[in-house]
Each structure stands twice: as structure tokens, then as C-alpha cells.
Amino acid sequence: MRSPPLSPMGRLFAAAALFEGLTWAGLLIGMILKYGTGTTELVVWLFGRLHGMAFLFYLVISVVAAVRLRWPWWAWMLSLLAAMPPLVTVPLELWFRHIGLLSAHPRLARA
């Protein structure tokens, strides 16, 4: 079954989730370089700042998307919790896309 087309808010949520995930990955690579190999701190410095901005942006967009797209409470909570562990926002966004929460007309029953 194909996923329904994304709403503009759904596209913004998808972009925020991807940006948050990419900056998490960059920060993890930077931590390996800083603490594992001891070669440089520059990557942590750069991606630490980028990830901080991406994290806050993702949280704000999650709340706005939850309200505008009328997500059920559990989807709202999952979107906020997904920002904590590394790289979870990307698979969550793909799942939300698949079940229709990012489309203009979600097909899920409201909980």
C-alpha cells in the first residue's frame, strides 16, 4: 500500500526529523574522533551546535505538526521521545509517513 501524499506540515516534519538525525550522526562521529582517536575536537564543536539547533527545531515542529495534523496523543508523545536516543527521528518519520500521520487526511483512528 502506498503512503498518502504529505501535507506541507508533514514535509516540514520530515525535513526536521532528517536534519535532527543527520546532526546526531555527525555528533556521534565527532565524539568518536574526539574521544576514540583523540584526533580533533572540531567535529564535536560544529555538530554540537548544529545538533542543538536541530533538536530544538525538531521539538517545535513536532508540537506544531501534532496540533495542525491532529495527531493522537500517543503520536505526539512518540515524536517528542524520539528526539532523545540517537537517530530515532528518521525511522519514526518514515513510520508516521507510512501510516498517514503526515498527510492532510490521516487514515488512523484517533486514540
BELHU-V216702 format. One record per pair of residues at least 12 apart in sequence whose C-alpha atoms are under 10 Angstrom apart, sorted by sequence separation. I is the first residue (numbers start at 1). J is the second residue. D is the distance in whole Angstrom. If there is no record, write none. Layout:
i:I j:J d:D
i:I j:J d:D
This chain:
i:30 j:42 d:8
i:31 j:43 d:8
i:32 j:44 d:9
i:64 j:76 d:10
i:30 j:43 d:5
i:31 j:44 d:6
i:62 j:75 d:10
i:63 j:76 d:7
i:66 j:79 d:9
i:79 j:92 d:7
i:29 j:43 d:8
i:30 j:44 d:5
i:31 j:45 d:10
i:62 j:76 d:7
i:63 j:77 d:10
i:65 j:79 d:10
i:78 j:92 d:8
i:79 j:93 d:8
i:28 j:43 d:9
i:29 j:44 d:8
i:30 j:45 d:8
i:62 j:77 d:9
i:27 j:43 d:7
i:28 j:44 d:8
i:30 j:46 d:9
i:31 j:47 d:10
i:62 j:78 d:10
i:63 j:79 d:9
i:26 j:43 d:7
i:27 j:44 d:6
i:30 j:47 d:7
i:31 j:48 d:10
i:62 j:79 d:6
i:63 j:80 d:8
i:75 j:92 d:10
i:79 j:96 d:9
i:26 j:44 d:8
i:27 j:45 d:9
i:29 j:47 d:9
i:30 j:48 d:9
i:61 j:79 d:10
i:62 j:80 d:7
i:27 j:46 d:8
i:28 j:47 d:9
i:61 j:80 d:10
i:26 j:46 d:9
i:27 j:47 d:5
i:28 j:48 d:10
i:59 j:79 d:8
i:60 j:80 d:9
i:26 j:47 d:6
i:27 j:48 d:6
i:58 j:79 d:9
i:59 j:80 d:6
i:62 j:83 d:10
i:75 j:96 d:8
i:25 j:47 d:9
i:26 j:48 d:9
i:27 j:49 d:9
i:58 j:80 d:9
i:59 j:81 d:10
i:23 j:46 d:10
i:24 j:47 d:8
i:27 j:50 d:9
i:59 j:82 d:10
i:23 j:47 d:6
i:24 j:48 d:9
i:26 j:50 d:9
i:27 j:51 d:7
i:59 j:83 d:8
i:22 j:47 d:9
i:23 j:48 d:8
i:26 j:51 d:8
i:58 j:83 d:8
i:23 j:49 d:9
i:24 j:50 d:9
i:25 j:51 d:9
i:75 j:101 d:8
i:23 j:50 d:6
i:24 j:51 d:6
i:56 j:83 d:9
i:22 j:50 d:10
i:23 j:51 d:5
i:24 j:52 d:9
i:55 j:83 d:7
i:22 j:51 d:8
i:23 j:52 d:9
i:54 j:83 d:10
i:55 j:84 d:9
i:72 j:101 d:9
i:20 j:50 d:9
i:21 j:51 d:9
i:23 j:53 d:9
i:24 j:54 d:9
i:71 j:101 d:7
i:19 j:50 d:9
i:20 j:51 d:6
i:23 j:54 d:7
i:24 j:55 d:9
i:58 j:89 d:9
i:70 j:101 d:9
i:71 j:102 d:9
i:19 j:51 d:8
i:20 j:52 d:9
i:22 j:54 d:9
i:23 j:55 d:9
i:69 j:101 d:7
i:70 j:102 d:10
i:20 j:53 d:9
i:21 j:54 d:9
i:69 j:102 d:7
i:19 j:53 d:10
i:20 j:54 d:5
i:21 j:55 d:9
i:69 j:103 d:8
i:70 j:104 d:10
i:19 j:54 d:6
i:20 j:55 d:6
i:66 j:101 d:9
i:69 j:104 d:7
i:70 j:105 d:10
i:71 j:106 d:8
i:18 j:54 d:9
i:19 j:55 d:9
i:20 j:56 d:9
i:65 j:101 d:9
i:66 j:102 d:9
i:68 j:104 d:9
i:69 j:105 d:8
i:70 j:106 d:9
i:72 j:108 d:9
i:74 j:110 d:10
i:75 j:111 d:10
i:17 j:54 d:9
i:20 j:57 d:8
i:21 j:58 d:10
i:65 j:102 d:8
i:69 j:106 d:8
i:71 j:108 d:9
i:72 j:109 d:8
i:73 j:110 d:9
i:74 j:111 d:8
i:16 j:54 d:7
i:17 j:55 d:9
i:19 j:57 d:9
i:20 j:58 d:7
i:71 j:109 d:10
i:72 j:110 d:5
i:73 j:111 d:7
i:16 j:55 d:9
i:19 j:58 d:8
i:20 j:59 d:10
i:71 j:110 d:8
i:72 j:111 d:6
i:16 j:56 d:10
i:17 j:57 d:9
i:18 j:58 d:9
i:70 j:110 d:9
i:71 j:111 d:9
i:16 j:57 d:7
i:17 j:58 d:6
i:16 j:58 d:5
i:17 j:59 d:9
i:15 j:58 d:9
i:16 j:59 d:9
i:13 j:57 d:10
i:14 j:58 d:9
i:16 j:60 d:10
i:17 j:61 d:9
i:13 j:58 d:7
i:16 j:61 d:7
i:17 j:62 d:9
i:12 j:58 d:9
i:13 j:59 d:10
i:15 j:61 d:10
i:16 j:62 d:9
i:13 j:60 d:10
i:14 j:61 d:10
i:13 j:61 d:6
i:14 j:62 d:10
i:12 j:61 d:7
i:13 j:62 d:7
i:12 j:62 d:9
i:13 j:63 d:10
i:10 j:61 d:10
i:13 j:64 d:9
i:9 j:61 d:8
i:10 j:62 d:10
i:13 j:65 d:7
i:9 j:62 d:10
i:12 j:65 d:9
i:13 j:66 d:10
i:11 j:65 d:10
i:9 j:64 d:8
i:10 j:65 d:7
i:9 j:65 d:6
i:10 j:66 d:10
i:8 j:65 d:10
i:9 j:66 d:10
i:10 j:68 d:10
i:28 j:86 d:8
i:9 j:68 d:8
i:10 j:69 d:8
i:24 j:83 d:10
i:27 j:86 d:10
i:9 j:69 d:8
i:24 j:85 d:9
i:25 j:86 d:8
i:7 j:69 d:9
i:17 j:79 d:9
i:21 j:83 d:9
i:24 j:86 d:6
i:25 j:87 d:7
i:20 j:83 d:8
i:23 j:86 d:10
i:24 j:87 d:6
i:21 j:85 d:10
i:22 j:86 d:10
i:23 j:87 d:9
i:24 j:88 d:10
i:17 j:82 d:9
i:21 j:86 d:7
i:22 j:87 d:8
i:24 j:89 d:10
i:13 j:79 d:10
i:17 j:83 d:9
i:20 j:86 d:9
i:21 j:87 d:5
i:20 j:87 d:8
i:21 j:88 d:7
i:22 j:89 d:10
i:20 j:88 d:9
i:21 j:89 d:6
i:22 j:90 d:9
i:18 j:87 d:9
i:20 j:89 d:7
i:21 j:90 d:6
i:17 j:87 d:9
i:18 j:88 d:10
i:19 j:89 d:9
i:20 j:90 d:8
i:21 j:91 d:9
i:17 j:88 d:9
i:18 j:89 d:7
i:19 j:90 d:9
i:17 j:89 d:5
i:18 j:90 d:6
i:16 j:89 d:9
i:17 j:90 d:6
i:18 j:91 d:9
i:16 j:90 d:9
i:17 j:91 d:9
i:14 j:89 d:9
i:15 j:90 d:9
i:17 j:92 d:8
i:18 j:93 d:8
i:13 j:89 d:10
i:14 j:90 d:8
i:17 j:93 d:7
i:18 j:94 d:10
i:16 j:93 d:9
i:17 j:94 d:10
i:14 j:92 d:9
i:15 j:93 d:9
i:14 j:93 d:6
i:13 j:93 d:8
i:14 j:94 d:8
i:11 j:93 d:10
i:14 j:96 d:9
i:10 j:93 d:9
i:14 j:97 d:8
i:10 j:96 d:9
i:11 j:97 d:10
i:10 j:97 d:8
i:14 j:102 d:8
i:13 j:102 d:8
i:10 j:100 d:10
i:12 j:102 d:9
i:3 j:94 d:10
i:6 j:97 d:7
i:10 j:101 d:8
i:11 j:102 d:7
i:3 j:95 d:10
i:5 j:97 d:9
i:10 j:102 d:4
i:11 j:103 d:9
i:3 j:96 d:10
i:4 j:97 d:8
i:5 j:98 d:10
i:9 j:102 d:7
i:10 j:103 d:6
i:3 j:97 d:6
i:4 j:98 d:8
i:6 j:100 d:8
i:7 j:101 d:9
i:8 j:102 d:9
i:9 j:103 d:8
i:10 j:104 d:8
i:2 j:97 d:10
i:3 j:98 d:5
i:4 j:99 d:8
i:5 j:100 d:8
i:6 j:101 d:9
i:7 j:102 d:6
i:8 j:103 d:8
i:9 j:104 d:8
i:2 j:98 d:8
i:3 j:99 d:7
i:4 j:100 d:6
i:6 j:102 d:5
i:7 j:103 d:5
i:8 j:104 d:8
i:1 j:98 d:9
i:2 j:99 d:10
i:3 j:100 d:6
i:4 j:101 d:9
i:5 j:102 d:8
i:6 j:103 d:4
i:7 j:104 d:5
i:1 j:99 d:10
i:2 j:100 d:10
i:3 j:101 d:10
i:4 j:102 d:8
i:5 j:103 d:6
i:6 j:104 d:7
i:7 j:105 d:9
i:3 j:102 d:9
i:4 j:103 d:6
i:5 j:104 d:8
i:6 j:105 d:9
i:3 j:103 d:9
i:4 j:104 d:9
i:5 j:105 d:9
i:6 j:106 d:10
i:4 j:105 d:8
i:4 j:106 d:8
i:4 j:107 d:9
